Amino acid sequence: MSKTLDETIMERALALVETGWTQYAYARTRKGRFVDWRSPEAVSFCAVGAILKAMDDVLGPNQVQSIAHFSKLIASLPSHTLMSINDNTDKEHILSGMRASLEHLRAAASRPTAFNA
């Protein structure tokens, strides 16, 4: 079974956070400067910045679907805001939440529907 777009995006976002994580900014450079998450200098990302970057990588910058995907991707995370969790806990906590979200997306994708039953 192939992956859904949501799974692909969340996997990419997880990889970005695992490689380089930050707090209090969507993204940072190697020297720790704040930078836009779209910047080629960005090497570390908060959870939100990573999801935005992953959506841009997978869907492209002009996709109207991005907001709907973003909402769906963070819907299964804990009830606190994603930014608050990112900025007030540690990397392992946010990765755990993102992994749980990915598992939720995988489970939802594997449930039979009228279209794939």
Helices and strands as residue ranges (DSSP letters): H 5-19, E 27-28, E 44-45, H 47-59, H 66-75, H 82-88, H 91-110
